[in-house]
Amino acid sequence: MALSGIDISAFNPVSNWSALSSQDFIIMRATDGTYITASGLNASVDTAFSDNYANAVKTGIALLGFYWVLENQPVAAQIGLFMATVQGKVGIPAIDIEPGILTTMGIDNVVSAVTQFYAACQTERGTGGLVYCTADDYATLNPYLPGVAWWIADPNTTTPPSGAICWQSGTATTSGFSGQVDQDQWLGTTGEFQALMSPPANPSWDYPIAGYAWTKDGNGYWIVSSDGMVWNYGTAQDLGSCYTLGLTGLSGTKPLDAPIVGCAAVETVQGQGLYLVGADGGVFNFGTAQLLGNIYTLGLTGLSGAHPLNAPIIGIAADPKGAGYTLFAEDGGIFPFGNVFVSQHPEWNKSKQA
């Protein structure tokens, strides 16, 4: 017998989570493209995702999934944002190919997007994923994507569509919601669902994601974890990590003095570069990124010692051509290095030598 579930997003606010305990599974939207706005990339993260995931787990729903909506934007950046958003969460990853995107992007680009998505799932989670689309788009894409697990939307039939492991059969009024919600049936076994929702396989994902940065062309990205590990995808080159410098993460014989809290990319005529910054203000440079100083070269002593920071460093921003970079402290203090402009507003530069 098929498992019954629903898929939701911020557009389907849940009024009563306890009423959803009868659902076999829930698949929730995590991200939608990468709309870069003045408020940052998080404008593309579903505003209800974090609460939806936490409440689903609390309600006791054991089978979960999350999806990202493919947009006509650089695919690598979309995958990077999605993977960073669902990092550490257990569920089936899925790509949502909405009606019309095949026409907008073209078949070759959509096939490439699905291929990149599956590669990222295997690398970062050790599993495959689902591909959502209409029955018509499935008929177009299936010959180019053998071995894909399909989540097919087809409300015009009373029998499961051929080729689907998950079937979105329509919408219906559902207990726990004020309106109608998409209805889904899992056509495989519970074991097959659980196998696809295995937790991240890479042990370094045990450390939180500290940041991510994109290449100049928008077709590649780096993801950095707090132990100083770096993953590169698409056109982003392997430039090294804190481990290649001989350090041993957050423990071991040569640990970092403080967790990594951010990263920034540069690209010069010589090639790509990447900076990592620790909470203590230590800066690590890779590729063409030039080391122009850090908190210690200013005479401060990190998070402790004779002249500590007033507050930890929480991020870094770099001139994209490599002219300089700025470190940002939790209390609003900023520390520029190289040829970068810094406002002299009185609320800035609070972190001083003690």
C-alpha positions as semicolon CSV with decimal commas, in nm:
position;residue;x (nm);y (nm);z (nm)
1;M;0,000;0,000;0,000
2;A;0,133;0,345;-0,093
3;L;0,241;0,584;0,181
4;S;0,040;0,907;0,195
5;G;0,193;1,248;0,250
6;I;0,194;1,616;0,160
7;D;0,435;1,880;0,032
8;I;0,435;2,227;0,184
9;S;0,605;2,566;0,180
10;A;0,563;2,909;0,337
11;F;0,256;2,941;0,115
12;N;0,087;2,665;0,321
13;P;0,109;2,784;0,683
14;V;0,041;2,504;0,930
15;S;-0,227;2,593;1,186
16;N;-0,208;2,272;1,390
17;W;0,096;2,046;1,375
18;S;-0,055;1,779;1,599
19;A;-0,321;1,723;1,331
20;L;-0,043;1,622;1,088
21;S;0,068;1,323;1,295
22;S;-0,136;1,095;1,067
23;Q;0,077;1,185;0,763
24;D;0,325;0,918;0,657
25;F;0,566;1,179;0,518
26;I;0,610;1,550;0,453
27;I;0,826;1,712;0,186
28;M;0,894;2,082;0,242
29;R;1,040;2,362;0,032
30;A;1,385;2,477;0,148
31;T;1,500;2,724;-0,120
32;D;1,391;2,891;-0,443
33;G;1,672;2,983;-0,681
34;T;1,929;3,237;-0,559
35;Y;1,772;3,581;-0,570
36;I;2,052;3,815;-0,469
37;T;1,902;4,121;-0,302
38;A;2,022;4,394;-0,071
39;S;1,941;4,165;0,222
40;G;2,155;3,880;0,087
41;L;2,107;3,533;-0,057
42;N;1,885;3,422;0,229
43;A;1,603;3,601;0,049
44;S;1,574;3,272;-0,141
45;V;1,540;3,050;0,166
46;D;1,179;2,953;0,241
47;T;1,082;3,158;0,547
48;A;0,895;2,865;0,702
49;F;1,153;2,593;0,633
50;S;1,339;2,596;0,963
51;D;1,017;2,590;1,169
52;N;0,851;2,336;0,938
53;Y;1,142;2,094;0,972
54;A;1,168;2,134;1,351
55;N;0,793;2,093;1,401
56;A;0,773;1,789;1,173
57;V;1,047;1,617;1,373
58;K;0,880;1,718;1,701
59;T;0,545;1,585;1,578
60;G;0,707;1,248;1,519
61;I;0,687;1,233;1,140
62;A;0,975;0,998;1,056
63;L;0,983;1,028;0,677
64;L;1,086;1,373;0,554
65;G;1,213;1,548;0,244
66;F;1,304;1,897;0,126
67;Y;1,322;2,053;-0,219
68;W;1,458;2,351;-0,407
69;V;1,284;2,524;-0,694
70;L;1,502;2,541;-1,006
71;E;1,518;2,889;-1,157
72;N;1,687;3,026;-1,470
73;Q;1,994;3,134;-1,273
74;P;2,346;2,989;-1,220
75;V;2,278;2,630;-1,116
76;A;2,588;2,578;-0,902
77;A;2,492;2,871;-0,680
78;Q;2,139;2,733;-0,639
79;I;2,273;2,393;-0,537
80;G;2,517;2,555;-0,296
81;L;2,244;2,753;-0,121
82;F;2,016;2,448;-0,101
83;M;2,286;2,218;0,037
84;A;2,394;2,476;0,294
85;T;2,030;2,529;0,400
86;V;1,958;2,157;0,455
87;Q;2,301;2,078;0,600
88;G;2,269;1,847;0,900
89;K;1,900;1,776;0,840
90;V;1,779;1,425;0,762
91;G;1,549;1,399;0,461
92;I;1,527;1,323;0,089
93;P;1,672;1,609;-0,120
94;A;1,467;1,700;-0,426
95;I;1,481;1,937;-0,722
96;D;1,153;2,101;-0,830
97;I;1,121;2,159;-1,206
98;E;0,810;2,375;-1,231
99;P;0,599;2,396;-1,549
100;G;0,754;2,632;-1,803
101;I;1,115;2,605;-1,685
102;L;1,196;2,361;-1,967
103;T;1,097;2,629;-2,216
104;T;1,281;2,904;-2,030
105;M;1,608;2,715;-1,972
106;G;1,606;2,458;-2,252
107;I;1,626;2,080;-2,221
108;D;2,007;2,063;-2,219
109;N;2,037;2,311;-1,931
110;V;1,768;2,140;-1,724
111;V;1,931;1,799;-1,778
112;S;2,264;1,952;-1,674
113;A;2,101;2,099;-1,361
114;V;1,959;1,760;-1,259
115;T;2,295;1,591;-1,324
116;Q;2,478;1,848;-1,108
117;F;2,215;1,810;-0,837
118;Y;2,253;1,431;-0,828
119;A;2,633;1,462;-0,815
120;A;2,607;1,701;-0,520
121;C;2,366;1,466;-0,341
122;Q;2,607;1,175;-0,381
123;T;2,908;1,380;-0,270
124;E;2,752;1,560;0,023
125;R;2,484;1,320;0,146
126;G;2,583;0,980;0,009
127;T;2,240;0,929;-0,154
128;G;2,048;1,024;-0,463
129;G;1,739;1,245;-0,465
130;L;1,402;1,312;-0,623
131;V;1,321;1,507;-0,939
132;Y;0,979;1,674;-0,938
133;C;0,804;1,766;-1,262
134;T;0,477;1,730;-1,451
135;A;0,388;1,415;-1,644
136;D;0,450;1,597;-1,972
137;D;0,795;1,719;-1,864
138;Y;0,876;1,367;-1,738
139;A;0,806;1,230;-2,086
140;T;1,051;1,485;-2,230
141;L;1,327;1,448;-1,971
142;N;1,321;1,077;-1,886
143;P;1,518;0,960;-2,195
144;Y;1,806;1,190;-2,096
145;L;1,814;1,101;-1,725
146;P;1,831;0,724;-1,670
147;G;1,831;0,609;-1,311
148;V;1,658;0,918;-1,172
149;A;1,394;0,883;-0,898
150;W;1,092;1,073;-1,031
151;W;0,832;1,265;-0,831
152;I;0,561;1,322;-1,090
153;A;0,270;1,565;-1,067
154;D;-0,031;1,426;-1,249
155;P;-0,375;1,512;-1,106
156;N;-0,548;1,399;-1,426
157;T;-0,533;1,028;-1,356
158;T;-0,662;0,796;-1,086
159;T;-0,373;0,552;-1,128
160;P;-0,007;0,618;-1,046
161;P;0,189;0,748;-1,347
162;S;0,441;0,513;-1,503
163;G;0,797;0,579;-1,392
164;A;0,710;0,757;-1,067
165;I;0,833;0,658;-0,723
166;C;0,640;0,953;-0,578
167;W;0,311;1,085;-0,720
168;Q;0,160;1,427;-0,656
169;S;-0,201;1,332;-0,723
170;G;-0,371;1,668;-0,666
171;T;-0,473;1,905;-0,386
172;A;-0,722;1,860;-0,104
173;T;-0,841;2,013;0,220
174;T;-0,616;1,872;0,490
175;S;-0,647;1,875;0,867
176;G;-0,396;2,119;1,015
177;F;-0,425;2,372;0,732
178;S;-0,671;2,648;0,655
179;G;-0,664;2,577;0,282
180;Q;-0,590;2,305;0,031
181;V;-0,253;2,130;0,024
182;D;-0,072;1,919;-0,237
183;Q;-0,132;1,546;-0,184
184;D;0,142;1,290;-0,252
185;Q;0,176;0,914;-0,257
186;W;0,505;0,730;-0,211
187;L;0,486;0,432;-0,445
188;G;0,801;0,262;-0,323
189;T;0,862;0,093;0,010
190;T;0,929;0,256;0,345
191;G;1,282;0,117;0,320
192;E;1,337;0,290;-0,015
193;F;1,219;0,619;0,135
194;Q;1,450;0,579;0,435
195;A;1,746;0,489;0,211
196;L;1,711;0,815;0,018
197;M;1,676;1,025;0,333
198;S;1,994;0,895;0,496
199;P;2,187;1,166;0,682
200;P;2,497;1,329;0,527
201;A;2,765;1,065;0,477
202;N;3,071;1,290;0,484
203;P;3,198;1,294;0,845
204;S;3,324;1,651;0,816
205;W;2,963;1,765;0,787
206;D;2,956;1,699;1,162
207;Y;3,090;2,054;1,183
208;P;2,853;2,344;1,105
209;I;2,877;2,528;0,775
210;A;3,067;2,853;0,831
211;G;3,009;3,012;0,493
212;Y;2,997;2,979;0,117
213;A;3,135;3,188;-0,168
214;W;3,073;3,194;-0,542
215;T;3,305;3,219;-0,836
216;K;3,307;3,529;-1,053
217;D;3,117;3,352;-1,333
218;G;2,848;3,229;-1,093
219;N;2,892;2,868;-1,208
220;G;3,092;2,742;-0,910
221;Y;3,111;2,776;-0,535
222;W;3,304;2,683;-0,223
223;I;3,145;2,562;0,101
224;V;3,346;2,598;0,422
225;S;3,284;2,427;0,756
226;S;3,389;2,553;1,098
227;D;3,681;2,306;1,116
228;G;3,841;2,469;0,810
229;M;3,743;2,206;0,553
230;V;3,662;2,341;0,204
231;W;3,453;2,180;-0,071
232;N;3,464;2,311;-0,429
233;Y;3,203;2,260;-0,700
234;G;3,149;2,365;-1,060
235;T;3,412;2,614;-1,182
236;A;3,546;2,668;-0,829
237;Q;3,897;2,523;-0,809
238;D;4,041;2,314;-0,527
239;L;4,257;2,574;-0,353
240;G;4,325;2,388;-0,032
241;S;4,190;2,402;0,322
242;C;4,316;2,441;0,677
243;Y;4,401;2,071;0,669
244;T;4,636;2,118;0,372
245;L;4,818;2,379;0,583
246;G;4,900;2,108;0,836
247;L;4,630;2,203;1,086
248;T;4,398;1,939;1,229
249;G;4,060;2,109;1,245
250;L;3,909;2,183;1,586
251;S;4,095;1,906;1,767
252;G;4,400;1,686;1,720
253;T;4,768;1,772;1,747
254;K;4,759;2,109;1,566
255;P;4,406;2,249;1,604
256;L;4,279;2,589;1,499
257;D;4,289;2,854;1,771
258;A;3,922;2,928;1,698
259;P;3,649;2,797;1,465
260;I;3,627;2,927;1,111
261;V;3,334;3,171;1,086
262;G;3,340;3,296;0,727
263;C;3,497;3,299;0,384
264;A;3,534;3,530;0,084
265;A;3,645;3,469;-0,274
266;V;3,859;3,681;-0,505
267;E;3,953;3,643;-0,869
268;T;4,254;3,814;-1,026
269;V;4,422;3,780;-1,364
270;Q;4,635;3,509;-1,201
271;G;4,330;3,304;-1,103
272;Q;4,098;3,225;-0,815
273;G;4,161;3,288;-0,447
274;L;3,983;3,222;-0,117
275;Y;4,007;3,361;0,236
276;L;3,891;3,190;0,555
277;V;3,863;3,378;0,884
278;G;3,850;3,244;1,238
279;A;3,649;3,382;1,528
280;D;3,979;3,503;1,676
281;G;4,061;3,712;1,367
282;G;4,311;3,471;1,215
283;V;4,307;3,481;0,834
284;F;4,400;3,192;0,603
285;N;4,465;3,260;0,233
286;F;4,453;3,018;-0,059
287;G;4,517;3,044;-0,432
288;T;4,574;3,401;-0,551
289;A;4,434;3,554;-0,231
290;Q;4,713;3,758;-0,069
291;L;4,757;3,771;0,309
292;L;4,743;4,142;0,398
293;G;4,724;4,110;0,774
294;N;4,500;3,981;1,051
295;I;4,396;4,074;1,404
296;Y;4,730;3,960;1,543
297;T;4,930;4,187;1,312
298;L;4,736;4,480;1,464
299;G;4,877;4,394;1,805
300;L;4,561;4,228;1,932
301;T;4,571;3,878;2,079
302;G;4,262;3,707;1,945
303;L;3,993;3,603;2,191
304;S;4,216;3,602;2,498
305;G;4,561;3,714;2,609
306;A;4,687;4,062;2,694
307;H;4,500;4,256;2,426
308;P;4,191;4,055;2,324
309;L;3,912;4,154;2,091
310;N;3,606;4,301;2,259
311;A;3,392;4,057;2,060
312;P;3,454;3,761;1,826
313;I;3,496;3,803;1,452
314;I;3,185;3,681;1,266
315;G;3,266;3,735;0,899
316;I;3,487;3,860;0,618
317;A;3,428;4,053;0,294
318;A;3,690;4,087;0,023
319;D;3,743;4,315;-0,274
320;P;3,662;4,079;-0,565
321;K;3,985;4,174;-0,745
322;G;4,202;4,105;-0,442
323;A;4,281;4,462;-0,331
324;G;4,193;4,397;0,032
325;Y;3,947;4,257;0,281
326;T;3,757;4,357;0,594
327;L;3,685;4,157;0,909
328;F;3,360;4,214;1,099
329;A;3,319;4,167;1,474
330;E;3,004;4,068;1,660
331;D;2,983;4,408;1,833
332;G;2,995;4,602;1,502
333;G;3,370;4,654;1,496
334;I;3,541;4,640;1,156
335;F;3,902;4,578;1,066
336;P;4,018;4,666;0,712
337;F;4,333;4,530;0,548
338;G;4,483;4,634;0,216
339;N;4,326;4,892;-0,011
340;V;3,962;4,888;0,104
341;F;3,742;5,182;0,206
342;V;3,588;5,181;0,552
343;S;3,325;5,427;0,674
344;Q;3,425;5,633;0,976
345;H;3,071;5,641;1,117
346;P;3,095;5,671;1,498
347;E;2,904;5,344;1,543
348;W;3,180;5,160;1,357
349;N;3,527;5,054;1,467
350;K;3,410;4,975;1,819
351;S;3,646;4,683;1,879
352;K;3,969;4,833;2,005
353;Q;4,275;4,712;2,177
354;A;4,195;4,662;2,547
